[in-house]
Amino acid sequence: MSVDDLIDELYDMVDKAWSLPLSRGRAVLDGEEVKQVLDEIRENMPKEIRQAKAIVADRTQILDGARREAETVLHVAQERAKALIAQDEIVRQAQQKANEITAQSQVKVREMRKASNDYIDDLMKRTDDGLSQILAELRRTRQNIRASQRQNGTDS
């Protein structure tokens, strides 16, 4: 029987006991029976106290384990958050660097395109000037030939 059952049994014994007249609620109980119940309580009490202590120790152990696990989970989550933030920062910096390189490349492409166009324009101008001089020389030579033929043709 449990200690609670034994205490209930004592209450029943008191409830069933004979009341003494003019004794202000005093009752007659069988002393041997009461002692026997009290002895059983004494025997069961340490067992239940040990069980209660074991339950409290288990509970404390479980709570400590849960607390350690919660701290570990929290620490891992914080480290992961830091890693993600750092990764996000790295990605942001890489994106910024890529944007800078793209902008610099576009400036260089424009400069190279302008330099190429200027060079080609200059080359074409010199070629045009050279061809114009050759054409002018050709025209002068042709006029000289015609003039010479006219003089020779009119002289003959």
DOLO-473596 format. One line per 3 residues: their letters; for each residue x, y, z of C-alpha. Coordinates in pm, whole numbers, plus 32768, in hexadecimal, padded with zeros to 4 digits. Layout:
a> X/Y/Z ~ ...
END
This chain:
msv> 8000/8000/8000 ~ 806F/8163/7FC2 ~ 809D/8263/80D5
ddl> 7F67/831B/8058 ~ 7E9A/81D8/8074 ~ 7F1C/819F/81D5
ide> 7EC6/8302/8240 ~ 7D6A/82D2/81AE ~ 7D4F/8195/827C
lyd> 7DA8/8259/83B9 ~ 7C98/8356/8368 ~ 7BA0/823B/833F
mvd> 7C09/81AF/848F ~ 7BD3/8301/8536 ~ 7A82/8329/848A
kaw> 7A13/81CD/8501 ~ 7A9D/81F8/8664 ~ 79B8/8219/8794
slp> 7993/8378/8813 ~ 79B6/83A8/8989 ~ 789B/846A/8A25
lsr> 78F6/85C1/8AB0 ~ 7A5A/85A7/8A27 ~ 7A3E/86B6/891F
gra> 7A69/85D5/87EE ~ 7B5A/84D5/887E ~ 7B35/8373/87FB
vld> 7BA2/8215/885B ~ 7C84/816A/875B ~ 7D2A/8018/8754
gee> 7E92/8077/87A7 ~ 7F28/7F40/8707 ~ 7E6F/7F7B/85C5
vkq> 7EDD/80EA/85BD ~ 8047/8086/8607 ~ 803F/7F84/84F3
vld> 7FC7/808C/83F5 ~ 80CC/8184/8472 ~ 81DD/8079/844E
eir> 8170/8039/82E9 ~ 817A/81AF/82A8 ~ 82D9/81BD/833B
enm> 8346/8099/825D ~ 82AB/812B/8122 ~ 830F/8292/8166
pke> 8485/8269/811A ~ 842E/81A8/7FDD ~ 834C/82BF/7F63
irq> 8440/83CB/7FD1 ~ 8554/8319/7F10 ~ 846D/8304/7DE1
aka> 8418/8474/7E04 ~ 8589/84CE/7E24 ~ 85D7/83F4/7CF6
iva> 84C2/849F/7C31 ~ 8543/85F6/7C99 ~ 86A7/858F/7C3B
drt> 862D/8507/7AED ~ 8566/8642/7AB1 ~ 8697/8717/7B06
qil> 876E/8643/7A22 ~ 866E/865A/7909 ~ 8650/87D3/7937
dga> 87CC/87FB/793B ~ 87E6/8727/7800 ~ 86D2/87ED/775A
rre> 8777/8933/77C2 ~ 88C8/88C0/7735 ~ 8821/884D/75F5
aet> 8766/8997/75D7 ~ 88AA/8A56/760C ~ 8954/897F/7504
vlh> 8837/89B4/740D ~ 883C/8B28/7456 ~ 89B6/8B37/742B
vaq> 89A3/8A77/72E1 ~ 888A/8B5B/7269 ~ 8953/8C91/72C8
era> 8A88/8C0C/7215 ~ 89BA/8BB8/70E3 ~ 891B/8D11/70EA
kal> 8A77/8DAE/70FE ~ 8AEC/8CD4/6FDE ~ 89BC/8D35/6F0D
iaq> 89F1/8EA4/6F5E ~ 8B62/8E83/6F04 ~ 8B06/8DCA/6DC5
dei> 8A05/8ED4/6D73 ~ 8B0E/8FE0/6DAF ~ 8C02/8F24/6CCC
vrq> 8AF8/8F0A/6BBD ~ 8AA5/907C/6BE4 ~ 8C16/90DA/6BCA
aqq> 8C45/8FF4/6A9E ~ 8B16/908D/69F5 ~ 8B9B/91EB/6A3B
kan> 8CF2/918A/69B1 ~ 8C4E/90EF/687E ~ 8B88/922E/6845
eit> 8CC7/92FE/6864 ~ 8D81/921B/676E ~ 8C5B/9229/667C
aqs> 8C50/93A4/668F ~ 8DCA/93BC/665B ~ 8DB3/92CA/6536
qvk> 8C9F/9396/6496 ~ 8D70/94D4/64BB ~ 8E9E/9425/641E
vre> 8DC9/939B/6302 ~ 8D47/94FA/62B9 ~ 8EAA/9587/62C6
mrk> 8F30/9472/61E5 ~ 8E0D/9499/60F2 ~ 8E4C/9614/60E1
asn> 8FC3/95DE/60B6 ~ 8F82/94D9/5FA6 ~ 8E8B/95BB/5EF5
dyi> 8F7C/96E2/5F0E ~ 909B/960B/5E87 ~ 8FC6/9582/5D6A
ddl> 8F43/96E0/5D1D ~ 90A9/9768/5D17 ~ 911F/9641/5C40
mkr> 8FFE/9673/5B4F ~ 903E/97EC/5B44 ~ 91AE/97B3/5AF2
tdd> 914C/96AC/59F1 ~ 9048/979C/5961 ~ 9149/98B7/595B
gls> 924A/97CF/58B9 ~ 9151/9754/57BB ~ 90E1/98BA/577B
qil> 924B/991F/5739 ~ 927E/97F0/5656 ~ 9137/983E/55A2
ael> 9199/99AA/557F ~ 92EF/993B/54FC ~ 9242/984B/5410
rrt> 915E/995F/5392 ~ 9285/9A4C/5360 ~ 9342/993D/52A9
rqn> 9213/98F7/51D2 ~ 91E6/9A69/5186 ~ 9354/9A82/5131
ira> 9331/9958/5049 ~ 91FE/99F4/4FA4 ~ 92A4/9B43/4F90
sqr> 93D7/9AA0/4EFA ~ 92FE/99E4/4E01 ~ 924A/9B24/4D9F
qng> 9390/9BD2/4D67 ~ 9417/9AB3/4CA2 ~ 92D3/9A81/4BE8
tds> 92B1/9BEF/4B8E ~ 9421/9C09/4B38 ~ 9412/9AEC/4A46
END
